């Protein structure tokens, strides 16, 4: 556990330095140094991270998997098949997959965030900066990078990156809607009403999926049947404490949204792109609250949008001009992130993270 906490405090120190608006060339050096270190940690790990066993066994059996029965998306499967053809070393796969993830993630955060190290600290606190990545986090990294092309108004490259992300995780296809969501001109009042209304939509969505799932057929129907199965959800909810998850989701999302709404006009006047990031995060919250009572699995559709919390929050500090207030806000921010990280380190999947084991 001290491994994760130690890195957290190192990132806190450099985040605070970055927040003093030092020369961006200096902070960029530290930022990319952290990204490189996290990339290294992502492929020297061993038996650490969720789904380790599933991915590890799949790597060595992928040549025997029939396409019709392949449990993973074609892009992820193709990557593993290609690597396994040239090497039977699983660490080689982690190296290549990790490089793909951190290449997209590092560049995206650098281009989108006003304080990249602060964003990296946030990402470390909620999912250890993806050093323990699964295929969906590769997809999310690609989708985050794709937002650059929304800003440039280049639809074709954006769609290509979404398709690439979907080849790692099917839920990425929903991110096609980000092209329109990012540019929405919607008031804070309407955002709040829709957000609150999304909680009640869960029942309607549940019934709709139950009706439609019978006509989908194939692997999609099989997965929906599994996700809506009461035994499956009861088991999942028991492990993760569904009530606790909903309460934490409310607390975290409404806290960030409340502060975003409060500072909205002040930030948007200086940084117009803030509205786009807020739109994406808000839309993810709508998806989250619309699906959380249906199945924890469907919440995954919100992950790519939810990722933009690490881009939003640094803007809170960017517009602070009072140094004393900025210091106080940083302290509160560090405490908040530490509590979020502490919950993960003591959560139901703690044994997948602790201890952090390396191949050596």
PyMOL commands that set and color helices and strands:
alter all, ss='L'
color gray80, all
select helices_A, chain A and resi 2-18+24-44+52-64+67-69+74-86+90-112+116-130+135-151+155-166+170-181+188-213+218-228+230-240+242-270+273-291+296-306+309-318+323-345+350-353
alter helices_A, ss='H'
color red, helices_A
deselect
rebuild
show_as cartoon
